[in-house]
Amino acid sequence: MLAPTDQTPEKALARLRPNVAWQRYSPTANSPWDAQKVGHLYRRAAGGASLTQIRAAVDQTPDEVLDRLLVGGEDLPKFEEQADRLKRSVLTTNSPEQFKAFWLYRMLHSPHPLQERMTLFWHNLFATSNAKVNDLVLMQQQNETIRQHALGHFDDLLQAMTRDPAMLIWLDSQANVKGQPNENYAREVFELFSLGTGNYTEKDIQEAARALTGWRVTDRKATLLPDKHDYAPKTIFGQTGNWTSGDVVRLATAQPGCAEFLVRKLYRFFVSETLVPGPEYFTPLAEGFRVRNYDISWCVRQILSSWMFYSPVAYGQKVKSPVDFVIGTVRSLGGAVSTTKLAQVCDQLGQSLFYPPSVKGWDGGTTWISSTALLHRQNLVFELTRGQNLGARCDPAHSVDLTQPIDEVQLVRTFLELFQPVDNTEQVVEQVSGYLKEERKTLEQQFQSTRSLHSQLARAAAHLILTLPEYQIA
Amino acid sequence: MRQERRKLLMNCVLWCVVLLVASKVGTAAELPPSRQYFPPETVAVIEVEKPVQVLDNPIWQRITTPLKRSGAVRDLMGAPQFDPLRDLVQYTTDEFQQPILKVLQDVAGHSLVVGVGPNPQQQWGAVVTGDDPASVARIPDALLKFARRVQEARGQFVPDPQSREYQGAPVLNLGPFHYAVRGRHFCLASQPAILEGMLDRIEGRQALTASGICGPDSGAEHTAAIRLRVQGEWLRNLPGAEGVLKLPHPDPAAMLLLGGWIDLLRRSEHLTLEIDYADETLVTFVRFSARATEAHTGLKPFFGTTPDAGAAPIVKTPHLLFSGSWYRDYARLWELRNETVNSDAVKTAEEQNAEVAKRNRGTGPLEALQTIGPHHRIFAARVLKSPYQVPVVDRLPTVGYLVDLRDEAAFRKRVMPQIQEFASIISLIFKMVPGKQTYKEAEIISLRFAEDPATVAQGDRIRYNFEPAYAVYHGHVIFGTTIQIVRDAMDHLATQPEQIVPAQAGQTEQQLYQFAEFAGLVDDLRETSLREAALGQGLPVPDAEHELGVFQELLRSLGDLRVTAGDTERGFEYRLELTPPSASSAPEGK
């Protein structure tokens, strides 16, 4: 779909009936499988792609591309082996910067980028901050647990989170003991992690808190202290029994609201932050998700292969988060950049990994953009496109054949194909190429080789496009 | 018969004439060192002999071979900051229609010399001597074209150069540049008089400079590939130099630590840096023209240049990274303080020492200094077997220091108690356990970190690389970061004679760097190096591994570096000799 681009998301949604919205997109003459769609898929599902990846994916079918995104590349086991080695070294540092840099390294280099995207999604849902946990090893442990289940079954993930040591510390579960229940985790497990407000009562929370009593973190492991656990019967969602923490998760995921709650979260993450369709659009997807035992992979596939995803409802309807922005830009340039530095930039831009601002995670959307944040984003782009220092290994000039004559308009189109700022209209082509023509005149007067001239033009083109306001949205 | 004899005689005479002419031509082709074309007032001159050979020599090849496999170096060379250099090379090859090394050989194959006068910004000159006069003759035009491209891009007009005749041949002037071509020489200067002086010497109207830093080589001089020589008088007159070189000096610490070099600078006519290579050995000399044997009386103990006062042999231990030995008689230097340090500073230092001594049973740093001898040795080695059971990610090298004792009894009585006190404080602060063991009938005192799980869990594990220890043995005190290096030093001392015999007469310093062991050290620190390359530089792990491998290969290709210092007939000289791996002795302990 995507074209015609003059369609508003609302109009596009009106054209998409609920029974068609999540059906599988298949290329047509009016809606071909092209670089724009591939770029859109990679931005949302992988954080970005290089020109080579985009062009290779255009030659494949949408299913082939999505299959690969869902299972990861063949070199995944080898990458995991290398990452594990790196992790062991990071664990010895006790430095938040190193832990953040290590995760960004995974996002940048993993052959399974969708897994990293989903890990980030769940990190935001089960938002746990080291500001309170104060143990980076536990934070890393939680990160690995999330990654393990990121595309698995949600009920398994929720079970794992309920007994995750970092989560136990974060939501005061260690203070939740028989006779003195602490309701923090019980409240969040219903409100923020599985059902959303309106789908449970205060009584459910109180009873669930009792079921969750007795957990402690000992030697960085969660253990149940039988004498601290309340073994008396509890009634949760109208069902009475001698419930334990595993039962709380089971009862929550059995609630009809759970699947829709999660589907709406996934919709906001993958499709749109601006337009929320009516419940009739979510019900079929939620139902499918529920009957498939909360198979996250299935649900993500449905979303990423749907007509809805490839429609103007989705296109350009998200503000790039700091992580999306830095990872997307570096991945597009096909380069290697210091992730220690990128972690600092993400901190400056307001997305400090392992340190979400509250239990609700990052607000996202337009809150990512402020005049200061834009300045930091532009500074980063300037550094990345200089071809030296931070940007030494992601030189935009490497995306272009420098030995051939360079036409400014073609150069702009190449970088638009790569970076795909939303609304890359002819006006953008005209403006940027016009500037480049002026730049060429100045450069040609200087003493330099054709290669230098072309390199500088390529860097200038990339820099200009990456600083367009349209590049801030995806 | 007689005719034949006559013919033979004539032939012989002709051959002799031909040979004589040929030898004359040969002599004419052997040019004097180009620095002799510069005026005697020159204060600094840099000479590059046969620049193409410098760029194309086997040592450079050996070092650059591994670098060519480095992605990081490739990225760096492709970076925009090298664009101007690439552009210049491109311009030159386009202009001369020859590969860059061929152009360089033709226009500067013999030598490249730059000299400056007392006011370097306004008094300078350069002589470029090539192999091909026709190519040399093209330099002015090529430079003019180059200048036009650069300046005109900045909106500045470059006029035609002004030409005039000097002694029947053209001399050109463009802005601040005065230049001319004479045969194989291209001369460039900041002032017409400097240029004319150079041309006069080239064309024999004026004698070649025979004095100062531009004079001819004495028999003792090396022929170096690159040589920088600076006039001592000029250095001494630089702003701020007077304060540093003053005697008596206001800072006693400066005299103790740097006095010998300050004295050499005060007395040297010139300082020289030379880089030369033979086969695969690279030798660098840093030379003061003054000798240490003629030092100021109060600073003679600094280098100790009498035959019995050289540096002791370096300590050799298994897997040695670095070993250095130097002679420095701090006790005697302090005894002669009134000759080198001004009285106010002496008084202040003595008062400060007395304050410290009061708190330490009458022994201050200066009293401690009196107990130690002049032979200092420091050494570092890789650790293949950790002194602890606790595994560490990075195995840091161990470092040792030893010095001979002038008065062992006094040292044991006055200094040892203070060392023990200091060790007690350290053990309290870092929760270390004191230990004692006997080795070679001497006591080694050490401190160890506890290895119980609770202690291990607190703090950084890198501390499990340290097990500080010290011992007094064979008339020396030895300090080390591990017990093992103290033992190794004791093993070394056990093989040495009771009386210290300098490694080589007149050598006041020796150092050895074994780069093959440094390559091994990269393995010892591999996990941290890898993390830094991956997260700090952004390299994927396989690339980071590759880069570390290249770095190790580069280190191995360097071989060994030996540094010696001492008086020679040319002056006080540091000699740095980089020998290739094949010529290096195999590292110890292999």
Interface residues (C-beta under 8 A of the other chain):
Chain A: Q82 A83 R85 L86 R88 S89 V90 T92 T93 N94 Q98 A101 F102 Y105 L108 H109 G335 A336 V337 S338 T339 T340 R386 G387 Q388 A392 R393 D395 Q445 Q446 F447 Q448 S449 R451 S452 S455 Q456 R459
Chain B: D75 L76 G78 A79 P80 Q81 D83 P84 R86 D87 Q90 Y91 F146 R149 V150 E152 A153 V393 D460 R461 E527 T528 L530 R531 A534 L535 G536 Q537 G538 L539 P540 V541 P542 D543
